[in-house]
Every structure is written in structure tokens, then in C-alpha cells.
Amino acid sequence: MEVINLSCFETFLREQLKDPEPDTDAYLEQLIIHWGETGAETFTLPPEATRSGTGASISYTAEARYFIREGGKEIPVEDLSEGYDVYYPVLVFHDSGSASVPAAEPAPAPVLLNPLALLRHKSGRSRKTLALLSGVAEEKLAQYEQPDYDMRTIPLGEASDITKALNVHAEALLSCAPAAPRTL
């Protein structure tokens, strides 16, 4: 995972934590795990770890960079309608001047992926690549990946071809519940 403006995060930790020399890597790992589990773009230090005794937060953005593999190289993709082969999450810290006390605002609802979209994202395959490997038209895959699509209605032959192309068991399409993406 690429991190941009890590110095902003390091400054935040030095200013807020009781420990004069915090383990930046450990806190960054906590932040990444928190982001992966919740999709939240705010990281809050616990009150007991801060100098002030109140929780302190830092905001960041999580961006995705998409690439297609051609001739052994990864070429950035701007138009995702053509598909992509791999993506990399990028955390970007913004210099906000100082930390803030967490607000009691509700987090926005995450965008849900249905089981097929989730499995495809986990495999790192683009829709275009999956269409080529499975023989199922890209338009059909797009329809099957709609958040509210009932996976039980995919024709058995197509479901079998898709799961073979994704290298997962066929039951994964039915047993995997919709989930928020971790790196979209």
C-alpha cells in the first residue's frame, strides 16, 4: 500500500501521543486495518494514549489506482469501463494543521458489492478479463454484479464458468454475503 504525506501522520502522532517517540509503523498498521474493516477515512487515537486525555483524530483519503497489464508492464487506467487487471490502494494524509476531537457524526453508508463483484475484486481480475476467461459476456457480468442482483438466478452453466475463472468453489457465489469493498 502506498502512503502519501506520511510526515503529516508522523507529526500528528508526535503532537498527540504521550509517548515522545511513537512506533509510527504500528499505528499506521492499526490505521490500515481500521480502514480495511470499516472503510472510514478518519483514525482516532484512544483517550488514554493522548496527552490531552481526549481522543484525537486525523483524516485521510483512500484512493485507488487502477492498472492494466500489457507487455509485462502495468499501465495506469483512467476509464474503468474498459476494465483493469490490478489496483492499488493509496492512503493520502492531508496537512490540516492540527488534530481534532472526533465528532459524533454518523459515517456515510458504504457502497456494497454483491458476492460476484466481491469475489472478482478479491481475485484482482477486471470484468473484461473475467469475461474472456469465463466466456460470459461483459454486459451479463455487469448485470450480475448489481448490488441487489439475486445470485440464485444466474444460470448454472454461467455460474460454473465464472467460478472456474475466479478459481473459487461454486458455493462461494451463494454463501458470500454482500460486503463493503476494502480497496475500491
C-alpha positions, 0 to 999 in steps of 0.5 A: 500500500502506498502512503502519501504525506506520511510526515503529516501522520508522523507529526500528528502522532508526535503532537498527540501521543504521550509517548515522545517517540511513537512506533509510527509503523504500528499505528499506521498498521492499526490505521490500515486495518481500521480502514480495511474493516470499516472503510472510514477515512478518519483514525482516532487515537484512544483517550488514554494514549493522548496527552490531552486525555481526549481522543484525537483524530486525523483524516485521510483519503483512500484512493485507488489506482487502477492498472492494466497489464500489457507487455509485462508492464502495468499501465495506469487506467483512467476509464474503468469501463474498459476494465483493469487487471490490478489496483492499488490502494493509496492512503493520502494524509492531508496537512490540516494543521492540527488534530481534532476531537472526533465528532459524533457524526454518523459515517456515510453508508458504504457502497456494497458489492454483491458476492460476484463483484466481491469475489472478482475484486478479491481475485484482482481480475477486471470484468473484461478479463473475467469475461474472456476467461469465463466466456460470459459476456461483459454486459451479463457480468455487469448485470450480475454484479448489481448490488441487489442482483439475486445470485440464485438466478444466474444460470448454472452453466454461467455460474460454473464458468465464472467460478472456474475463472475466479478459481473459487468453489461454486458455493462461494457465489451463494454463501458470500454475503454482500460486503463493503469493498476494502480497496475500491 
